[in-house]
Amino acid sequence: MISKKAKYALKALKVLARSYEKGPLLISNIAESEHIPKKFLEAILLELRNHGVLQSQKGKGGGYYLRIPPEQVNFAKIIRIIDGPIAPTLCVSLHFYGKCDDCQNEETCTIRNVMERWRDANLVVLEQTTLADLIK
């Protein structure tokens, strides 16, 4: 399950994708249109900016805007930025690998095989779904 923070990030990015190349949007407008607490949204957008998904502009006419085209921003990227690993266990994570402390041998672990298939099935959807798909 994704966090509420990740869901809010996707909702805010949908609004920004609709306005791609039309100029920056104010946080308050995004928060109001998507029913997201403004302070929470500020932190989310800052994190997305720090990871290169968004750009911000200060001053009059300022706000946030997508730095890259909506068709190049997939759900997997956003969920990893906000929530971390997509994999159900760290031992099958592609970007956040960690050895399970209760597993004696990864090669013979039958649970790990199922977790790999789970991860791969989710990744098919998350990597092939972009912000552009949200606004079609």
VEXVOTI-351678 format. One record per atom (N, C-alpha, C): residue number from 1; residue in one letter; atom name; x, y, z. Coordinates in steps of 0.1 Angstrom, whole numbers, plus 5000, padded with zeros to 4 digits. Layout:
# VEXVOTI-351678
> NUM|A|CA|X|Y|Z
...
This chain:
# VEXVOTI-351678
> 1|M|N|5008|4988|5000
> 1|M|CA|5000|5000|5000
> 1|M|C|5009|5012|5000
> 2|I|N|5005|5022|4992
> 2|I|CA|5013|5035|4992
> 2|I|C|5008|5043|5003
> 3|S|N|5017|5052|5008
> 3|S|CA|5013|5061|5019
> 3|S|C|5004|5072|5014
> 4|K|N|4998|5079|5023
> 4|K|CA|4990|5091|5020
> 4|K|C|4999|5102|5013
> 5|K|N|5011|5103|5018
> 5|K|CA|5020|5112|5012
> 5|K|C|5023|5110|4998
> 6|A|N|5024|5097|4994
> 6|A|CA|5027|5094|4980
> 6|A|C|5014|5096|4972
> 7|K|N|5003|5093|4977
> 7|K|CA|4990|5096|4970
> 7|K|C|4988|5111|4968
> 8|Y|N|4991|5119|4978
> 8|Y|CA|4990|5133|4977
> 8|Y|C|5000|5138|4966
> 9|A|N|5012|5133|4966
> 9|A|CA|5022|5136|4956
> 9|A|C|5017|5134|4942
> 10|L|N|5011|5122|4940
> 10|L|CA|5005|5119|4926
> 10|L|C|4994|5128|4923
> 11|K|N|4986|5132|4933
> 11|K|CA|4974|5141|4930
> 11|K|C|4980|5155|4926
> 12|A|N|4990|5159|4933
> 12|A|CA|4995|5173|4930
> 12|A|C|5002|5173|4917
> 13|L|N|5009|5162|4914
> 13|L|CA|5016|5161|4901
> 13|L|C|5006|5160|4889
> 14|K|N|4995|5154|4892
> 14|K|CA|4984|5154|4881
> 14|K|C|4980|5169|4878
> 15|V|N|4979|5177|4888
> 15|V|CA|4975|5191|4885
> 15|V|C|4986|5198|4878
> 16|L|N|4999|5196|4882
> 16|L|CA|5010|5202|4876
> 16|L|C|5012|5197|4861
> 17|A|N|5009|5184|4859
> 17|A|CA|5010|5179|4845
> 17|A|C|5000|5185|4836
> 18|R|N|4988|5188|4841
> 18|R|CA|4978|5195|4833
> 18|R|C|4983|5209|4829
> 19|S|N|4991|5215|4837
> 19|S|CA|4996|5228|4834
> 19|S|C|5010|5228|4829
> 20|Y|N|5015|5217|4824
> 20|Y|CA|5028|5216|4819
> 20|Y|C|5031|5227|4808
> 21|E|N|5041|5234|4810
> 21|E|CA|5046|5245|4800
> 21|E|C|5036|5257|4800
> 22|K|N|5028|5258|4810
> 22|K|CA|5019|5269|4811
> 22|K|C|5022|5279|4822
> 23|G|N|5033|5276|4829
> 23|G|CA|5038|5284|4840
> 23|G|C|5036|5278|4854
> 24|P|N|5042|5284|4864
> 24|P|CA|5041|5278|4877
> 24|P|C|5027|5280|4884
> 25|L|N|5024|5270|4893
> 25|L|CA|5012|5270|4901
> 25|L|C|5015|5273|4915
> 26|L|N|5007|5280|4922
> 26|L|CA|5008|5282|4936
> 26|L|C|5005|5270|4944
> 27|I|N|5012|5268|4955
> 27|I|CA|5009|5256|4964
> 27|I|C|4995|5257|4969
> 28|S|N|4990|5269|4972
> 28|S|CA|4977|5270|4978
> 28|S|C|4966|5266|4968
> 29|N|N|4968|5269|4955
> 29|N|CA|4958|5265|4945
> 29|N|C|4958|5249|4943
> 30|I|N|4970|5243|4943
> 30|I|CA|4971|5229|4942
> 30|I|C|4964|5222|4954
> 31|A|N|4968|5227|4966
> 31|A|CA|4962|5222|4979
> 31|A|C|4947|5223|4979
> 32|E|N|4942|5234|4975
> 32|E|CA|4927|5236|4975
> 32|E|C|4921|5227|4965
> 33|S|N|4926|5226|4953
> 33|S|CA|4919|5218|4943
> 33|S|C|4919|5203|4945
> 34|E|N|4929|5199|4953
> 34|E|CA|4931|5184|4955
> 34|E|C|4928|5180|4970
> 35|H|N|4924|5190|4978
> 35|H|CA|4921|5188|4992
> 35|H|C|4932|5182|5000
> 36|I|N|4944|5188|4998
> 36|I|CA|4956|5184|5005
> 36|I|C|4960|5195|5015
> 37|P|N|4963|5191|5027
> 37|P|CA|4968|5201|5037
> 37|P|C|4980|5209|5031
> 38|K|N|4979|5222|5031
> 38|K|CA|4990|5230|5025
> 38|K|C|5004|5228|5030
> 39|K|N|5005|5227|5043
> 39|K|CA|5018|5225|5049
> 39|K|C|5024|5212|5045
> 40|F|N|5016|5201|5045
> 40|F|CA|5020|5188|5041
> 40|F|C|5024|5188|5026
> 41|L|N|5017|5195|5018
> 41|L|CA|5020|5196|5004
> 41|L|C|5033|5204|5001
> 42|E|N|5035|5214|5009
> 42|E|CA|5048|5221|5008
> 42|E|C|5060|5212|5009
> 43|A|N|5059|5203|5019
> 43|A|CA|5070|5194|5022
> 43|A|C|5072|5184|5010
> 44|I|N|5060|5179|5005
> 44|I|CA|5060|5170|4994
> 44|I|C|5066|5176|4981
> 45|L|N|5062|5188|4978
> 45|L|CA|5067|5195|4966
> 45|L|C|5082|5198|4967
> 46|L|N|5086|5202|4979
> 46|L|CA|5100|5204|4981
> 46|L|C|5109|5192|4979
> 47|E|N|5104|5181|4984
> 47|E|CA|5111|5168|4982
> 47|E|C|5112|5164|4967
> 48|L|N|5101|5166|4960
> 48|L|CA|5100|5164|4945
> 48|L|C|5110|5173|4938
> 49|R|N|5110|5185|4942
> 49|R|CA|5120|5195|4936
> 49|R|C|5134|5191|4939
> 50|N|N|5137|5186|4951
> 50|N|CA|5151|5182|4954
> 50|N|C|5155|5170|4946
> 51|H|N|5145|5162|4941
> 51|H|CA|5149|5150|4933
> 51|H|C|5148|5153|4918
> 52|G|N|5146|5166|4914
> 52|G|CA|5146|5170|4900
> 52|G|C|5134|5168|4892
> 53|V|N|5123|5165|4899
> 53|V|CA|5110|5163|4892
> 53|V|C|5103|5177|4890
> 54|L|N|5104|5185|4900
> 54|L|CA|5098|5199|4899
> 54|L|C|5109|5210|4899
> 55|Q|N|5104|5221|4895
> 55|Q|CA|5112|5233|4896
> 55|Q|C|5103|5244|4903
> 56|S|N|5109|5253|4910
> 56|S|CA|5101|5263|4916
> 56|S|C|5106|5277|4912
> 57|Q|N|5097|5286|4913
> 57|Q|CA|5100|5300|4909
> 57|Q|C|5095|5309|4920
> 58|K|N|5104|5318|4925
> 58|K|CA|5100|5327|4936
> 58|K|C|5094|5340|4930
> 59|G|N|5087|5347|4939
> 59|G|CA|5082|5360|4935
> 59|G|C|5068|5360|4929
> 60|K|N|5064|5372|4924
> 60|K|CA|5051|5373|4918
> 60|K|C|5051|5364|4905
> 61|G|N|5040|5356|4904
> 61|G|CA|5039|5347|4893
> 61|G|C|5047|5334|4895
> 62|G|N|5051|5332|4908
> 62|G|CA|5059|5321|4911
> 62|G|C|5051|5309|4915
> 63|G|N|5058|5298|4919
> 63|G|CA|5051|5286|4923
> 63|G|C|5060|5274|4918
> 64|Y|N|5053|5263|4916
> 64|Y|CA|5059|5251|4912
> 64|Y|C|5055|5247|4898
> 65|Y|N|5064|5240|4891
> 65|Y|CA|5060|5234|4878
> 65|Y|C|5069|5222|4875
> 66|L|N|5064|5214|4866
> 66|L|CA|5071|5202|4862
> 66|L|C|5084|5205|4855
> 67|R|N|5095|5199|4858
> 67|R|CA|5108|5202|4852
> 67|R|C|5109|5193|4839
> 68|I|N|5102|5182|4839
> 68|I|CA|5103|5172|4828
> 68|I|C|5090|5169|4823
> 69|P|N|5088|5165|4810
> 69|P|CA|5075|5163|4805
> 69|P|C|5067|5152|4812
> 70|P|N|5054|5153|4813
> 70|P|CA|5046|5143|4821
> 70|P|C|5048|5129|4816
> 71|E|N|5051|5127|4803
> 71|E|CA|5052|5113|4798
> 71|E|C|5065|5107|4802
> 72|Q|N|5074|5115|4808
> 72|Q|CA|5087|5109|4813
> 72|Q|C|5087|5107|4828
> 73|V|N|5076|5110|4835
> 73|V|CA|5075|5108|4850
> 73|V|C|5066|5096|4853
> 74|N|N|5072|5085|4856
> 74|N|CA|5064|5073|4859
> 74|N|C|5061|5072|4874
> 75|F|N|5051|5064|4877
> 75|F|CA|5046|5062|4891
> 75|F|C|5057|5056|4899
> 76|A|N|5065|5047|4894
> 76|A|CA|5076|5040|4902
> 76|A|C|5086|5051|4907
> 77|K|N|5089|5060|4899
> 77|K|CA|5099|5071|4903
> 77|K|C|5093|5079|4915
> 78|I|N|5081|5083|4914
> 78|I|CA|5075|5091|4924
> 78|I|C|5073|5083|4937
> 79|I|N|5069|5071|4936
> 79|I|CA|5067|5063|4948
> 79|I|C|5080|5060|4955
> 80|R|N|5091|5058|4947
> 80|R|CA|5104|5056|4953
> 80|R|C|5109|5068|4960
> 81|I|N|5107|5080|4954
> 81|I|CA|5111|5092|4960
> 81|I|C|5104|5094|4974
> 82|I|N|5091|5092|4974
> 82|I|CA|5083|5095|4985
> 82|I|C|5083|5084|4996
> 83|D|N|5081|5072|4991
> 83|D|CA|5079|5060|5001
> 83|D|C|5091|5051|5002
> 84|G|N|5101|5052|4993
> 84|G|CA|5112|5043|4993
> 84|G|C|5109|5031|4985
> 85|P|N|5113|5019|4989
> 85|P|CA|5112|5007|4981
> 85|P|C|5098|5003|4977
> 86|I|N|5097|4999|4965
> 86|I|CA|5084|4994|4960
> 86|I|C|5082|4979|4963
> 87|A|N|5094|4972|4964
> 87|A|CA|5094|4957|4967
> 87|A|C|5087|4955|4981
> 88|P|N|5081|4943|4982
> 88|P|CA|5074|4940|4995
> 88|P|C|5085|4936|5005
> 89|T|N|5096|4932|5002
> 89|T|CA|5107|4929|5011
> 89|T|C|5120|4935|5006
> 90|L|N|5129|4939|5015
> 90|L|CA|5142|4945|5011
> 90|L|C|5150|4936|5002
> 91|C|N|5150|4923|5005
> 91|C|CA|5158|4913|4998
> 91|C|C|5156|4912|4983
> 92|V|N|5144|4917|4979
> 92|V|CA|5141|4917|4964
> 92|V|C|5140|4931|4958
> 93|S|N|5144|4941|4966
> 93|S|CA|5143|4955|4962
> 93|S|C|5154|4958|4952
> 94|L|N|5151|4964|4941
> 94|L|CA|5161|4968|4930
> 94|L|C|5169|4980|4934
> 95|H|N|5164|4989|4942
> 95|H|CA|5171|5001|4945
> 95|H|C|5174|5003|4960
> 96|F|N|5168|4995|4968
> 96|F|CA|5170|4996|4983
> 96|F|C|5173|4982|4989
> 97|Y|N|5181|4974|4982
> 97|Y|CA|5184|4961|4987
> 97|Y|C|5189|4960|5001
> 98|G|N|5184|4950|5008
> 98|G|CA|5189|4947|5021
> 98|G|C|5187|4932|5024
> 99|K|N|5197|4926|5031
> 99|K|CA|5195|4912|5034
> 99|K|C|5185|4910|5046
> 100|C|N|5177|4901|5044
> 100|C|CA|5167|4897|5055
> 100|C|C|5175|4891|5067
> 101|D|N|5173|4896|5079
> 101|D|CA|5180|4892|5090
> 101|D|C|5175|4878|5095
> 102|D|N|5164|4873|5090
> 102|D|CA|5158|4861|5095
> 102|D|C|5160|4850|5084
> 103|C|N|5167|4853|5073
> 103|C|CA|5168|4843|5062
> 103|C|C|5182|4838|5062
> 104|Q|N|5183|4824|5061
> 104|Q|CA|5196|4818|5061
> 104|Q|C|5202|4818|5047
> 105|N|N|5194|4816|5037
> 105|N|CA|5200|4815|5023
> 105|N|C|5190|4820|5013
> 106|E|N|5193|4831|5007
> 106|E|CA|5184|4838|4998
> 106|E|C|5181|4829|4985
> 107|E|N|5191|4821|4981
> 107|E|CA|5190|4813|4969
> 107|E|C|5179|4802|4971
> 108|T|N|5177|4797|4983
> 108|T|CA|5168|4786|4985
> 108|T|C|5155|4791|4992
> 109|C|N|5154|4804|4994
> 109|C|CA|5142|4809|5001
> 109|C|C|5130|4809|4991
> 110|T|N|5120|4801|4995
> 110|T|CA|5108|4801|4986
> 110|T|C|5099|4813|4987
> 111|I|N|5100|4820|4999
> 111|I|CA|5092|4832|5000
> 111|I|C|5098|4843|4991
> 112|R|N|5111|4843|4990
> 112|R|CA|5118|4854|4982
> 112|R|C|5113|4852|4968
> 113|N|N|5111|4840|4963
> 113|N|CA|5107|4838|4949
> 113|N|C|5093|4845|4947
> 114|V|N|5084|4843|4956
> 114|V|CA|5071|4849|4955
> 114|V|C|5072|4864|4956
> 115|M|N|5080|4869|4965
> 115|M|CA|5082|4884|4966
> 115|M|C|5088|4890|4953
> 116|E|N|5097|4883|4946
> 116|E|CA|5102|4888|4934
> 116|E|C|5091|4889|4923
> 117|R|N|5083|4879|4923
> 117|R|CA|5071|4879|4913
> 117|R|C|5062|4891|4916
> 118|W|N|5059|4893|4929
> 118|W|CA|5050|4904|4934
> 118|W|C|5056|4917|4929
> 119|R|N|5069|4919|4932
> 119|R|CA|5076|4931|4928
> 119|R|C|5075|4933|4913
> 120|D|N|5078|4923|4906
> 120|D|CA|5078|4924|4891
> 120|D|C|5065|4928|4885
> 121|A|N|5054|4922|4891
> 121|A|CA|5040|4925|4887
> 121|A|C|5037|4939|4889
> 122|N|N|5040|4944|4901
> 122|N|CA|5038|4958|4904
> 122|N|C|5046|4968|4896
> 123|L|N|5058|4964|4893
> 123|L|CA|5067|4973|4885
> 123|L|C|5062|4974|4871
> 124|V|N|5056|4964|4865
> 124|V|CA|5051|4965|4852
> 124|V|C|5041|4976|4851
> 125|V|N|5032|4977|4861
> 125|V|CA|5022|4988|4861
> 125|V|C|5028|5001|4864
> 126|L|N|5036|5002|4875
> 126|L|CA|5041|5015|4880
> 126|L|C|5051|5021|4870
> 127|E|N|5059|5013|4863
> 127|E|CA|5069|5019|4854
> 127|E|C|5063|5023|4841
> 128|Q|N|5051|5017|4837
> 128|Q|CA|5045|5020|4825
> 128|Q|C|5034|5030|4826
> 129|T|N|5031|5035|4838
> 129|T|CA|5021|5045|4840
> 129|T|C|5028|5058|4843
> 130|T|N|5025|5068|4835
> 130|T|CA|5031|5081|4837
> 130|T|C|5021|5092|4841
> 131|L|N|5026|5104|4844
> 131|L|CA|5017|5115|4847
> 131|L|C|5008|5118|4835
> 132|A|N|5013|5116|4823
> 132|A|CA|5005|5118|4811
> 132|A|C|4993|5110|4811
> 133|D|N|4994|5097|4816
> 133|D|CA|4982|5089|4816
> 133|D|C|4971|5094|4826
> 134|L|N|4975|5102|4836
> 134|L|CA|4965|5107|4845
> 134|L|C|4957|5118|4839
> 135|I|N|4962|5125|4828
> 135|I|CA|4955|5136|4823
> 135|I|C|4949|5134|4809
> 136|K|N|4949|5122|4805
> 136|K|CA|4943|5118|4792
> 136|K|C|4928|5119|4793
